[in-house]
Amino acid sequence: MKRQRCANFTPEEEAQLVALVKANQSVLENKKSDAITWKQKALGWEKLATEFTSITGVQRTVSALKSKYEGLKRKSRTEFAEEKRNLFKTGGGPQSKTCDSAVSEQIIEMIGESATGGENVFDSDYVLCEVEMVEDKSVHANEALKISMEY
């Protein structure tokens, strides 16, 4: 049996979906997984679906909205990772183009560290310290650098 397809989401519908999720972020993006939280999430998605329908005039099911949002999150993470990969790419040549959509930027801002990754002090692109030159010429060469650790 074939599933019934709906119309594709327009960019305006995607932006509206992200705005509604952002408004209910504390419930919908909650990392807890107990029974109370699951009920709150289900009610949050139901509420979001009715708000989405009233604002856009397009009837979408909760499962369609959820799967679209998860797809947008996945796409945003991929775009961010590609941008970061291109930032540290060597070899010259033209800079590769990245897709900078407002929806992706909003999603990356909402989900935070799960998209951008945490700072790793052992990674090669992590700045561990800031080096300042001391102006006093009478200081020994070993003491000429002042290293301040930033955490």
C-alpha positions in Angstrom: 0.0 0.0 0.0 1.4 3.4 -1.0 1.6 6.2 1.4 -0.3 9.3 0.6 2.0 12.2 -0.3 1.4 15.8 0.7 2.5 18.9 -1.1 6.2 19.9 -0.5 6.9 22.5 2.1 7.5 26.0 0.8 10.4 28.0 2.2 7.9 30.2 4.0 6.4 27.1 5.7 9.9 25.9 6.7 10.6 29.3 8.2 7.3 29.3 10.1 7.9 25.7 11.4 11.3 26.7 12.7 9.9 29.8 14.3 7.2 27.8 16.0 9.7 25.2 17.2 11.9 28.0 18.5 9.0 29.4 20.5 8.4 25.9 22.1 12.0 24.9 22.2 12.1 24.2 25.9 9.6 21.4 25.5 10.3 20.1 22.0 14.1 20.0 22.3 14.2 18.7 25.9 16.8 15.9 26.2 15.0 14.0 29.0 13.2 10.8 28.0 10.9 10.0 30.8 7.1 9.5 30.5 6.2 13.0 31.6 8.5 14.6 29.1 7.2 12.4 26.3 3.7 13.5 27.1 4.7 17.1 27.2 6.5 16.7 23.8 3.5 15.1 22.3 1.2 17.9 23.5 3.8 20.4 22.3 3.8 19.0 18.8 0.0 18.9 18.8 -0.2 22.5 19.8 2.5 23.4 17.2 0.5 21.6 14.5 -2.7 23.6 15.2 -0.7 26.9 15.3 1.0 26.0 12.1 -2.3 25.3 10.4 -3.9 28.5 11.7 -0.9 30.6 10.6 -0.2 29.1 7.2 -3.6 27.7 6.3 -2.0 24.4 5.2 -3.1 21.3 7.1 0.0 19.2 8.1 0.1 16.2 10.4 2.2 16.1 13.6 4.3 13.3 12.1 4.9 15.3 8.9 5.9 18.4 10.8 8.2 16.4 13.1 9.9 14.6 10.2 10.3 17.8 8.3 11.9 19.5 11.3 14.3 16.5 11.9 15.2 16.7 8.2 16.0 20.4 8.5 18.1 19.8 11.6 20.0 17.0 9.8 20.6 19.3 6.7 21.7 22.2 9.0 24.3 20.0 10.7 25.6 18.7 7.4 25.9 22.3 6.0 27.7 23.4 9.2 30.1 20.5 9.0 30.8 21.1 5.4 31.5 24.8 6.1 33.9 23.9 8.9 35.6 21.3 6.7 36.1 23.9 3.9 37.4 26.4 6.4 40.4 24.2 7.2 40.9 22.8 3.7 44.3 23.4 2.2 45.5 23.3 -1.4 44.4 26.6 -2.8 41.8 27.0 -5.5 38.6 28.8 -5.3 36.7 28.9 -2.1 33.8 26.4 -2.2 30.3 27.8 -1.8 28.3 27.0 1.2 24.6 27.3 1.5 23.7 30.0 4.1 20.0 29.8 4.6 18.3 31.7 7.4 16.5 28.5 8.4 19.7 26.6 8.8 21.3 29.4 10.9 18.3 29.5 13.2 18.4 25.8 13.7 22.1 25.8 14.4 21.6 28.6 16.9 18.8 26.6 18.6 20.4 23.2 18.9 23.8 24.7 19.8 26.6 22.4 20.7 25.1 19.2 19.2 25.6 20.8 15.8 28.7 22.8 16.3 30.5 20.3 18.5 32.3 21.0 21.7 35.6 22.6 22.1 38.4 20.0 22.3 41.7 21.2 23.8 43.4 18.3 22.0 42.1 19.3 18.6 44.5 21.0 16.1 42.2 24.0 15.5 41.7 24.8 19.2 43.5 28.0 20.4 45.0 27.1 23.8 46.6 30.3 24.9 47.2 33.9 23.9 50.8 35.1 23.7 51.6 38.7 24.5 55.0 40.3 24.0 56.4 42.2 26.9 57.8 45.6 25.9 60.5 45.8 28.6 63.9 45.0 26.9 65.7 44.3 30.2 63.7 41.1 30.9 65.4 37.8 30.0 64.5 36.1 26.8 62.7 33.3 28.6 60.5 35.7 30.5 59.8 37.8 27.4 56.6 35.9 26.6 53.7 36.1 28.9 51.3 33.2 28.4 47.8 33.6 29.7 45.6 30.5 29.7 42.0 31.1 28.6 39.4 28.6 29.4 
